[in-house]
Amino acid sequence: MPRNIIKTEKPVILSGYQAVLKPSKFGYSLSVIVDQTIVDKLEEDRTNSLKWCESKLKNVKRSVLRPEPWEEVSDGQYKLKFSWNEEKKPPVIDTSGTQITDTSTPIYEGSTVKVGFWQKPYVLKDNVTYGTSLKCLGIQVITLNSQAGVDTGDMDVSDVSEMFGTTQGFKVGEPKVNNEHSVTDDEDF
């Protein structure tokens, strides 16, 4: 079954706990909020993926379909969650296509990114349970939220850079700190 690569054309906002460059005790993870346009593409792709899964099942009538790998969080807004291990780590680049290797770069909730990913169909070893999961191929960081305390296949850093191109925003060697939220002596707590 061929991969249908989906990418967010516009930057999307990170939502919830993020472990993009440095794993937590549960591994690497990324959660973003997307609009209906992306979910429409995912639903169409899921239909075809589930047909493939059903062709692999022993008995479709006794099978168990897992829910979609996205969750509606408000009207027309959906949360997508990605996770990966060290071997499947997707490249993370800045807006000029340079790989971000500093694991202390603060890619936290509220930051904006572009994400390239695909929906992978699966049938568990029990030959009863099936569904789809989302696999991150690459991440481009557009802005960082400094206020906060992927099956990569054969894609490498240059492939991810080519997929997203360049844009205005965060660059590894040129951080621009936003201090507009700093506290002054005149403010009361």
Secondary structure, 3 states (H helix, E strand, C coil): CCCCCEECCCCEEECCCCEEEEEECCEEEEEEEEEHHHHHHHHHHHHHHHHHHHHHCCCHHHCEECCCCEEEEECCEEEEEEEECHHHCCCEECCCCCECCCCCCCCCCCCEEEEEEEEEEEECCCCCEEEEEEEEEEEEEEECCCCCCCCCCCCCHHHHHHHHCCCCCCCCCCCCCCCCCCCCCCCCC
